[in-house]
């Protein structure tokens, strides 16, 4: 029952789509804003090791990995080596999510730990990780992973306070 951090793979399509449905029901997150047509063909095309993600009208280099166990998609992490002004305020360099049915089982902590290892392999010495102030689970994961609170910013669009943490690798 080994956890693996892998590049997105069509092998996990059914599980990924089930996770997307869980997020849709929850109404809080969408794994891929462009829809899931890509997964039917080849997610590696979209999520190649040097691919980029769309972040608020700007394309930035991003590495995307999936946390999987026994053919089951558990979560996703995006590592963005470049820190734009917008990412510095609201997104951070590492963004992760665990599917709702896999929460409260330690997968978030493991996913962030593996992501920090990958960030180090990319040459980063520290990373900015953010979470909503009311997301107690993520706050705990970040602090347990070495996160030091830098500051808080208010996101007027979403009407939430964002906590910004630095983690030294």
N, C-alpha and C positions, 0 to 999 in steps of 0.2 A: 504494500500500500504506500508506495513512495510518491511523494510530491515532486513534480517537475516544473521547471520554468522553461517554456518552449516558445518558439516563434509560432504565431497563429497557423493552424493547420486545418485543412478541410476534413481531416480524420475526426475532428471534434465538432463538426457542423451541427449535428442534432443536439448535442449538449449545449453548444453555444446558443442555438436558437431557443432552447428551453430556458436558458438563463435570460435571454433577451425578453422572453415572455414574462418572466418573474419581474424584471425591471419595469416592463410596461404596466403590469398590474400595480406595482408599487408607485409608479408615476414619478419617480425621482431621478431616474438616470437612463440614458440611452447609450449602449455600447458603441454604436457607430451611427453617427448622424446621417450618413449617406445611404443608410438602409442596409439590408442584409443580402442583396443580390450578389455581392462580391463573394460571399462565403460559398455560394453554390458552385462557383467556378474555381477560384484559387485565391484564398486569403493571402497567400504569400506574395501575390502581385501587389496587393494593397499594403501589406505589412512587411515588405522586404526589409532586410536589416538596415538599410539606409533610407527608408521611406520617410515621408514627412506627414505631419498631421495638420489639419486646418484648425487654427486657433484664432477666432475673432478676426476674420478677414486677412490673416497672414499665415503663410505656410512656414513651418519651422521644422528642422530636423527632429525626428522622434523615433525612438526604438520602442516597439510594442511587444510585450510578452504575455503569455497566458500561463496561469497556474492551473495545472491539471493533475488528476489522479485517477488511474484506472478508467480511461476514456471519458472522464467527466471534467468538463470545464468548470473551474471553481472561481476564477477571477482574472482580472486583467490589470496590467501596469503599463503606464506610458512613461518613458524616461526622455526628457527633453534637455539635452546638454546645454543649449543656448537659453539664456534667461532674458527674455524681452521685458520691456517695461510692464506690459499687461500681465505676463506670466508672473513677474515679480510681485505684482499686487494681488492677483487672484487665483493663479493656477499652480505656481511652483514648478520645480523641475521634475518631480516624481508625483504622478497621480495614479492612484490605485483604487480598485473597487472589487468587492467580493459579492458574488450573486446572493440574493436574499436567503435562499435555502441552505447556504453554506456558512452563514454568519454565526458568530459566537462559538466557533470551534477552533480558534487559533490560526485560521488561514490568513487573516489580514496581517497578523504579526509576521508570519512566515513569508508572505508575499513581499512585504516591505523589506524584510531582511535580505531576501534574494535580490530584490531590485537595487538595494544599496550596494551589494556585491557587484552587480552589473554596472552600476554607475561608477564605481571605483575602477573597473576594467576599462571604462571609457575615458579614464583619465581625470575624472572629477575628484576634487579634494573635499568638497562639501556640497550639499544639496539643500535647496529650499523646498519644504513640504508644507502644504497648507490644508486646513480643514475648516469647516463651519464651526463656530463656537459651540453650537448645540449638538455636534456630533461627538458625543462622549467616547464612543468606541474608538473612533479614529484618533481622537486626542490622546487617549491612553496608549494606543499602538505607537504613535509618533514619539511620545515622551519616553516610553519603554525602550524605543529604538535609538535613544540618544538625542532626541529633538530638544532643542533649547528655544523657548519662546523668544522671538525677536520683537514682534509687535502685533497689534490688532488693527485691521482696517475694516471700515464699513462698506459693504457692497450695496449701494442704493438701488441698483436694478433688481437684485434678488431680495433685498431687505434683510440681510444677514450680516453678522460680524464674522470676518475671516481671521483665523489665527495663523500667523506665519512663524514657522519653525526652521531653524538651521540645524542640519545634522552633519557633523564632521565625520568624514570617512577614514 
